[in-house]
Amino acid sequence: MIDHFALGWVTPVLSFLLSCAGCAVGLTCTARARVSRGAASTGWLALGAVAIGGTGIWVMHFVAMLGFHVRGTETRYDVALTVASGLLAIAVVGLGLFIVRAAGVGLGALIGGGVVTGLGIAAMHYLGMRAVDVGVQVTYDLPTVAVSVLVGIVAATAGLWLSAKVRTLAGGIGATLVMGVAVSGMHYTGMAAMRAEVVRGGLVVPDGGVTASALLGPLIIGVTLSTILLLVVVGVAPSAKELEAQEKFKDWQERQERIRQEAADPRRRSVLR
């Protein structure tokens, strides 16, 4: 028998809150990316991908997994696959964000970015589950898997749209909650697809891997602390409105300089005309 809530409501609530925290930081970064230019914009998008993909999705997944238990077995984790799933989550979120930035927030870009990112998030989930070893055969109900992938695509599309559109505090809070619910929904839908053999007799202990406390504790703490540091960076850096005002001031200065040069030499034509 599979129990996804072996620790009660602690893991789903904590994982949801961490997902919201990661998405909130990520949305703040993408807001700054919208009003920045060049390398600064790219840097903010990359930080947003780390926050959303690393904490909002990956940490959420493995905190929720702390409540996962198959009766009569001990859960072990493959270190390489666990780390790879985290890197995949960051990469696909980053890819989606850059697709939307390059192509705009049109329907085609949102659908394309949402599909790519959603499939990547689903791949991250099932790669993360592949890292789990309980010593007995685990199978998946394919229709439920398909639903979880669809949920992942919808969640990713909504997240990309929100990352490009949210501009107010109220909107940011609402977007954070929507993304947290979507990510959690995808995770638990995917988990509902799992089927495991019934264990009879003594405790089944897998041969390889490491325990959850040995692996997930340090990884989750490390990524969460990184997100907190990122939050500090976001807090001390200029806000999106301040950055936008700075860019507008730079545009005004450039415009005034072109007008001055044109006035000094009437033969020159301003590119503004």
TAPEVEN-V785369 format. One record per residue. N is the residue number from 0. D_CENTER is the distance of its C-alpha to the mean C-alpha in whole Angstrom. Layout:
BEGIN
n=(N	N)
d_center=(D_CENTER	D_CENTER)
END
This chain:
BEGIN
n=(0	1	2	3	4	5	6	7	8	9	10	11	12	13	14	15	16	17	18	19	20	21	22	23	24	25	26	27	28	29	30	31	32	33	34	35	36	37	38	39	40	41	42	43	44	45	46	47	48	49	50	51	52	53	54	55	56	57	58	59	60	61	62	63	64	65	66	67	68	69	70	71	72	73	74	75	76	77	78	79	80	81	82	83	84	85	86	87	88	89	90	91	92	93	94	95	96	97	98	99	100	101	102	103	104	105	106	107	108	109	110	111	112	113	114	115	116	117	118	119	120	121	122	123	124	125	126	127	128	129	130	131	132	133	134	135	136	137	138	139	140	141	142	143	144	145	146	147	148	149	150	151	152	153	154	155	156	157	158	159	160	161	162	163	164	165	166	167	168	169	170	171	172	173	174	175	176	177	178	179	180	181	182	183	184	185	186	187	188	189	190	191	192	193	194	195	196	197	198	199	200	201	202	203	204	205	206	207	208	209	210	211	212	213	214	215	216	217	218	219	220	221	222	223	224	225	226	227	228	229	230	231	232	233	234	235	236	237	238	239	240	241	242	243	244	245	246	247	248	249	250	251	252	253	254	255	256	257	258	259	260	261	262	263	264	265	266	267	268	269	270	271	272)
d_center=(30	27	26	22	23	25	25	25	22	21	18	17	18	16	13	13	13	11	8	10	11	7	6	10	10	8	10	13	12	12	15	17	16	18	21	21	23	23	21	20	18	16	16	14	12	11	11	8	6	7	6	3	3	6	7	5	5	7	9	9	11	13	14	15	17	19	21	21	25	28	31	33	31	29	25	25	22	22	21	20	18	16	15	15	12	10	11	10	7	6	9	9	6	9	11	10	10	13	15	15	16	19	20	20	19	21	21	21	18	16	17	17	13	12	14	13	10	10	13	11	8	12	13	11	12	16	16	15	17	20	19	21	25	27	30	31	30	27	26	24	25	25	25	22	20	20	19	16	15	17	14	11	13	14	10	9	12	12	9	10	14	13	11	15	17	16	19	20	20	20	18	15	16	16	13	11	13	13	9	10	13	11	8	12	14	12	13	16	17	17	18	21	22	23	27	29	32	34	35	39	41	39	36	34	33	31	32	29	26	25	25	22	23	24	21	18	19	19	16	14	17	16	12	13	16	14	12	15	17	14	15	19	18	17	20	22	21	23	21	20	24	25	24	25	28	29	28	30	33	33	33	36	38	37	39	42	42	43	45	47	47	48	51	52	53	53	53	49	47	44	41	40	43)
END
